[in-house]
Amino acid sequence: KRNIFFCHISVYYIYIGKMKSYLEFERNIKVLEEELEKLKDPFNKEGISQVNTDKMIQLQNEIDEKLKISYANLNEWQKTQVARHVERPKAKFFIENLFTNFINLSGDRKFAEDEAVLVGFAMFEGKSVLVIGQEKGEDLDSRLKRNFGQMRPEGYRKCIRLMRLANKFNIPVVSFIDTPGAYPGIGAEERGQAEAIASSIECCMSLKVPVISIVIGEGGSGGAVALASANKVLMLENAIYSVISPEGCASILWRDPSKSLEAAKAMKLTANELLKIGIIDEIILEPLGGAHRNKTQASSLIKEALIRHLESFKNLSREEIFEQRKEKFLNIGRQKSFTVFSKKSIDLLRRDDFILLVKAKFAKHRNKLIIVFLLIVATSFIF
């Protein structure tokens, strides 16, 4: 009886381990996939039955169609949910599947090791690269070990140490961004979290080797920017990249975390919006239904993009690579006009527009300005 009991427990855990996690907007897909799984299992209540392949093909086509429609019309909050999906491939998965001979290096040589980030040298298509990956973890134990992808100061200092080493030996840097933000704990603040993030950004900007960053899930706040100040910033189709989480933004602006959808829309955190304003350089398409439904295909798509972008820097000198990165960030915001105290769009960076604006303001308030001028003159004569 005891053996039977443990057998049942083992089967239960295997079943739980195979259970898929569904988001709220995937309820109809969940029903269809559960029905499909039952058809795939020949051992039903009546014993062994013949597998109905025609029905299975029909159901699979129906699932694909619903996935296509659902994921083509995701709003900003739904994309945030997909970016945080528990089954979404993490940095560790991409490192293991895209690179060979990866050597994980530890410690910042000042305080400690930070398990929230994987850093090491590896081979990619026969060439050496430095790989940096913010890792959230796959299960509860690994998430606690990785601090849910929230890096501490020692993690950023470890990255700085190894990025400088890569720069010395002319080795390209590839980083995978997936973090809700830098760790905000008391200990992290005491050890200089802000300084570590600023130093990491400075280091990224000063490198004279190609730096390619890929936002694979959440790109949260300065914790992400610290490792994404790159020559090329790529994003998976359903990833997000923002200065704060939608819940945090809603709490600050409206004192109401339930307004996360409104906050997500206002923040323009999706890949499509960020590409329009020049924050990122390319969107990497995901498999049907998101990267978590076909991790191998997602890995292949990232590999193609990496090969292409690394090849584009092949004939550039170290100085040209540095200048390209500098100009990329200096140009952000220059091409788009913005609104200042009115609904009219004004580009204050153009001298002609600024002069016209001053003239228009003077003409509008001319009489008032003349009166003020006369009062000043009269007062000076009296006193």
matplotlib code that plots the C-alpha trace (Angstrom):
import matplotlib.pyplot as plt

x = [0.0, 2.8, 4.4, 1.1, 0.7, 4.1, 3.4, 0.2, 2.1, 4.8, 2.2, 0.5, 3.7, 4.5, 1.0, 1.3, 4.7, 3.2, 0.3, 0.3, -0.2, -2.8, -3.5, -6.9, -7.4, -6.5, -9.5, -11.1, -7.7, -7.3, -10.5, -9.5, -6.0, -7.4, -9.7, -6.8, -4.7, -7.6, -7.7, -3.9, -4.2, -5.5, -6.2, -9.6, -12.3, -13.4, -9.9, -7.7, -9.4, -8.4, -6.9, -9.1, -6.4, -8.9, -10.5, -7.0, -6.0, -9.2, -8.7, -5.1, -6.1, -8.8, -6.3, -3.8, -6.5, -7.6, -4.0, -3.3, -6.4, -5.7, -2.0, -2.5, -4.9, -3.2, -3.5, -0.5, -1.5, -2.0, 1.5, 2.9, 1.3, 2.8, 6.2, 5.9, 4.6, 6.1, 6.9, 8.5, 12.1, 14.7, 18.2, 19.7, 17.7, 19.0, 22.6, 22.4, 20.9, 22.6, 26.2, 28.8, 31.6, 30.0, 32.1, 30.2, 32.3, 31.5, 32.1, 32.7, 36.1, 34.7, 31.8, 30.1, 28.5, 25.1, 23.1, 20.5, 22.9, 24.8, 28.0, 30.7, 32.6, 31.3, 31.5, 28.9, 29.2, 32.9, 33.7, 34.2, 31.6, 30.8, 27.3, 25.3, 21.9, 19.5, 18.0, 14.6, 14.6, 12.3, 10.8, 10.3, 13.8, 15.6, 13.6, 14.6, 18.2, 18.1, 16.2, 13.5, 16.0, 16.6, 20.3, 22.2, 25.2, 27.7, 25.9, 26.4, 30.0, 30.6, 29.3, 31.5, 34.6, 33.9, 32.8, 36.1, 37.9, 36.0, 36.8, 40.5, 40.5, 38.2, 35.3, 31.7, 29.1, 25.6, 23.2, 19.8, 17.5, 14.8, 14.2, 11.4, 14.1, 17.2, 16.8, 15.6, 16.6, 18.3, 21.6, 21.7, 21.2, 23.9, 26.3, 25.6, 22.9, 22.5, 26.2, 26.6, 23.8, 25.3, 28.7, 27.3, 25.7, 28.9, 30.9, 28.5, 28.7, 32.5, 33.1, 34.8, 33.4, 29.9, 27.3, 23.9, 21.1, 18.0, 14.9, 13.4, 10.8, 10.6, 12.9, 12.3, 13.7, 17.4, 18.1, 17.5, 19.1, 22.3, 22.9, 21.0, 23.0, 24.0, 24.8, 21.7, 18.8, 16.5, 13.1, 11.1, 7.6, 5.8, 8.5, 8.1, 10.7, 9.8, 11.0, 8.5, 6.0, 2.4, 1.2, 3.8, 2.9, -0.8, -0.2, 1.8, -0.4, -3.9, -3.3, -5.0, -3.1, -6.2, -5.6, -2.6, -4.1, -4.3, -0.8, 0.6, -1.0, 0.4, 3.9, 4.3, 6.2, 5.5, 8.0, 6.0, 5.7, 9.4, 10.5, 8.5, 10.3, 13.7, 14.4, 14.9, 16.3, 14.5, 11.6, 12.2, 9.0, 7.8, 6.3, 2.5, 1.1, 4.3, 7.8, 6.7, 4.8, 7.8, 11.0, 13.2, 11.8, 12.2, 15.8, 16.3, 14.8, 17.1, 20.1, 19.3, 19.1, 22.3, 24.3, 23.0, 23.8, 27.2, 28.1, 27.1, 30.0, 32.5, 34.1, 33.9, 36.8, 36.7, 36.3, 33.5, 31.6, 32.0, 30.8, 27.8, 26.6, 27.1, 25.2, 22.4, 21.6, 22.2, 19.7, 16.9, 14.2, 15.8, 13.7, 10.4, 8.8, 7.0, 4.3, 5.0, 2.1, -0.3, -1.6, 0.6, 3.7, 6.9, 10.4, 12.5, 15.7, 15.2, 16.4, 13.9, 11.0, 12.2, 12.5, 9.0, 7.6, 9.2, 7.8, 4.3, 4.4, 5.6, 2.9, 0.2, 1.2, 2.6, 0.3, 1.0, 4.7, 4.6, 2.8, 5.2, 8.1, 6.7, 6.0, 9.7, 10.9, 8.6, 9.7, 13.4, 12.8, 10.9, 13.4]
y = [0.0, 2.4, 1.8, 2.4, 5.6, 7.0, 5.9, 8.0, 10.9, 10.6, 10.5, 13.5, 15.6, 14.5, 15.6, 19.0, 19.5, 19.1, 21.4, 24.5, 28.0, 30.0, 33.8, 35.2, 36.0, 32.4, 30.7, 29.5, 28.2, 26.3, 24.4, 23.4, 22.3, 20.2, 18.5, 17.9, 16.3, 13.9, 12.8, 12.2, 9.9, 6.4, 5.3, 6.8, 5.7, 2.9, 1.5, 1.6, 3.5, 4.5, 7.9, 10.2, 11.9, 13.9, 15.4, 16.2, 18.0, 20.0, 21.0, 22.0, 24.2, 25.8, 26.4, 28.0, 30.3, 31.4, 32.0, 34.0, 36.2, 36.6, 37.5, 39.8, 42.0, 42.1, 45.3, 46.8, 45.1, 41.7, 42.0, 42.8, 39.5, 37.6, 39.1, 37.9, 34.4, 31.8, 29.5, 32.1, 31.2, 32.8, 33.9, 30.6, 28.7, 31.0, 30.8, 27.0, 26.8, 29.6, 29.4, 26.7, 26.4, 29.0, 29.6, 31.3, 33.7, 34.9, 37.8, 41.5, 41.2, 43.7, 42.2, 39.0, 37.0, 38.0, 35.0, 37.3, 37.6, 35.0, 36.4, 34.6, 34.0, 31.6, 30.7, 31.9, 30.7, 30.0, 33.4, 34.5, 36.6, 37.9, 36.8, 38.6, 37.3, 38.5, 35.3, 35.1, 31.4, 28.5, 27.4, 28.7, 27.6, 29.0, 32.2, 32.7, 31.9, 34.4, 37.0, 37.1, 38.6, 41.7, 42.5, 43.9, 46.3, 43.5, 42.0, 45.3, 45.5, 42.0, 42.9, 46.0, 44.0, 41.5, 44.1, 45.9, 42.6, 41.9, 45.4, 44.8, 41.7, 43.0, 40.5, 41.5, 41.7, 40.1, 40.8, 39.3, 41.7, 40.3, 42.0, 43.8, 46.3, 46.5, 45.2, 48.0, 46.5, 48.4, 46.4, 47.1, 50.8, 50.9, 49.3, 51.9, 50.6, 53.9, 54.3, 50.8, 51.3, 54.6, 53.1, 50.2, 52.6, 54.5, 51.4, 50.2, 53.6, 53.6, 50.2, 50.0, 46.6, 45.8, 45.6, 43.9, 43.8, 41.7, 42.3, 38.9, 39.5, 42.5, 45.4, 47.2, 50.6, 51.4, 47.8, 47.1, 50.2, 49.5, 46.5, 47.7, 50.8, 49.0, 49.6, 47.6, 47.0, 44.2, 43.2, 40.1, 40.8, 40.4, 41.8, 45.2, 47.9, 50.8, 53.1, 51.6, 48.8, 49.6, 48.8, 51.2, 53.9, 53.5, 53.6, 56.9, 58.7, 57.6, 55.9, 52.9, 49.8, 48.5, 51.2, 49.2, 49.1, 52.9, 53.2, 50.6, 52.5, 55.9, 54.5, 53.1, 50.1, 47.6, 46.8, 48.4, 51.7, 51.8, 51.0, 54.0, 56.5, 55.0, 53.5, 50.0, 49.0, 45.8, 43.6, 39.8, 38.0, 35.3, 31.9, 31.7, 32.1, 33.6, 32.4, 30.2, 27.9, 27.1, 27.9, 26.2, 28.4, 31.5, 30.6, 30.1, 33.6, 35.2, 33.4, 34.7, 38.3, 38.0, 36.6, 39.4, 42.3, 41.0, 40.7, 44.3, 45.4, 43.2, 45.9, 48.8, 50.0, 50.3, 54.1, 53.7, 51.3, 53.7, 56.6, 54.7, 53.9, 57.5, 58.9, 56.4, 57.6, 61.3, 61.1, 59.7, 62.4, 64.7, 63.7, 63.9, 67.2, 67.4, 69.4, 72.2, 73.7, 73.4, 71.0, 72.4, 70.5, 72.6, 71.5, 73.6, 72.2, 74.2, 77.8, 79.1, 77.6, 79.1, 82.6, 82.4, 81.2, 84.3, 86.7, 85.2, 85.5, 89.1, 90.0, 88.4, 90.3, 93.5, 96.0, 94.5, 94.5, 98.2, 99.3, 97.4, 99.0, 102.5, 101.9, 100.8, 103.9, 106.3, 104.7, 105.2, 108.9, 109.4, 107.7]
z = [0.0, 0.8, -2.6, -4.3, -2.3, -3.4, -7.0, -7.0, -5.5, -8.2, -11.0, -9.5, -9.5, -13.1, -14.1, -12.3, -13.9, -17.3, -16.7, -18.8, -17.5, -19.3, -19.2, -18.8, -22.5, -23.3, -21.7, -24.9, -26.1, -22.8, -23.4, -26.9, -25.9, -23.1, -25.5, -27.9, -25.1, -24.3, -27.9, -28.0, -25.0, -26.2, -22.6, -21.8, -19.4, -21.7, -22.1, -25.2, -28.0, -31.6, -32.0, -34.0, -36.2, -38.3, -35.2, -33.8, -37.0, -36.9, -33.3, -33.9, -36.8, -34.7, -31.9, -34.3, -35.7, -32.2, -31.2, -34.3, -33.7, -29.9, -30.2, -33.1, -31.0, -27.6, -25.7, -23.7, -20.5, -22.1, -23.7, -20.2, -19.0, -21.8, -21.1, -17.5, -18.4, -16.1, -19.0, -21.1, -22.0, -19.8, -20.3, -19.1, -21.8, -24.6, -23.3, -23.3, -26.7, -28.7, -27.4, -26.8, -24.3, -22.0, -18.9, -16.1, -14.2, -10.7, -8.3, -8.5, -6.7, -4.1, -2.2, -3.4, -6.2, -7.6, -8.8, -10.6, -13.6, -15.6, -17.1, -19.0, -22.2, -24.8, -28.5, -31.0, -34.6, -34.0, -32.5, -28.9, -27.2, -23.7, -22.7, -20.0, -19.0, -16.3, -15.0, -13.2, -12.5, -13.6, -10.3, -6.8, -5.6, -8.5, -8.4, -4.8, -5.7, -8.6, -6.6, -9.3, -11.7, -9.6, -9.6, -6.7, -7.0, -7.0, -10.1, -12.1, -10.9, -12.0, -15.5, -15.6, -14.7, -17.5, -20.1, -19.6, -20.1, -23.3, -24.5, -23.9, -26.0, -28.7, -27.9, -28.7, -25.9, -26.1, -23.2, -22.5, -20.6, -18.4, -15.1, -13.2, -12.1, -9.9, -6.3, -4.1, -0.7, 2.1, 1.7, -2.0, -1.4, 1.3, -1.2, -3.8, -6.2, -8.0, -8.5, -9.8, -12.3, -13.5, -13.8, -15.8, -18.2, -18.5, -19.1, -21.9, -23.6, -23.4, -25.0, -28.4, -29.3, -30.6, -27.9, -28.7, -26.2, -26.5, -24.3, -24.0, -21.3, -18.9, -19.4, -16.2, -15.2, -14.8, -13.9, -17.6, -19.1, -17.2, -19.6, -22.6, -23.5, -26.7, -30.4, -31.2, -28.9, -30.1, -28.5, -28.7, -30.1, -26.8, -24.5, -22.7, -21.9, -19.6, -16.8, -14.3, -14.1, -15.2, -11.6, -10.2, -12.6, -11.9, -8.1, -8.4, -10.9, -9.8, -6.5, -8.0, -9.2, -11.0, -13.7, -15.0, -18.6, -18.8, -17.4, -19.9, -22.8, -21.7, -21.1, -24.7, -23.4, -26.2, -29.0, -31.7, -29.9, -28.9, -32.5, -33.7, -31.4, -32.0, -28.6, -30.1, -33.4, -34.3, -33.3, -33.3, -34.1, -31.8, -32.7, -32.9, -29.4, -27.9, -27.2, -24.4, -26.8, -29.0, -27.2, -29.8, -32.6, -30.5, -30.0, -33.7, -34.5, -32.0, -33.5, -37.0, -35.7, -33.7, -36.7, -38.9, -36.4, -35.4, -39.1, -39.7, -37.4, -39.0, -41.2, -38.6, -36.6, -32.8, -33.0, -35.6, -33.3, -30.4, -32.5, -33.8, -30.3, -29.1, -32.1, -31.6, -28.1, -28.8, -31.7, -29.5, -29.3, -31.8, -34.8, -33.1, -32.0, -28.6, -26.9, -24.5, -22.6, -25.6, -28.1, -30.8, -31.6, -31.3, -32.0, -29.6, -31.1, -34.3, -34.0, -36.6, -34.7, -31.4, -32.9, -34.4, -31.1, -29.3, -31.9, -31.6, -27.8, -28.0, -30.5, -28.4, -25.2, -26.9, -25.1, -21.7, -22.3, -23.4, -20.3, -18.0, -19.9, -19.4, -15.7, -15.2, -17.1, -15.1, -11.8, -12.6, -13.2, -10.0, -7.8]

ax = plt.figure().add_subplot(projection="3d")
ax.plot(x, y, z, "-o")
ax.set_aspect("equal")
plt.show()
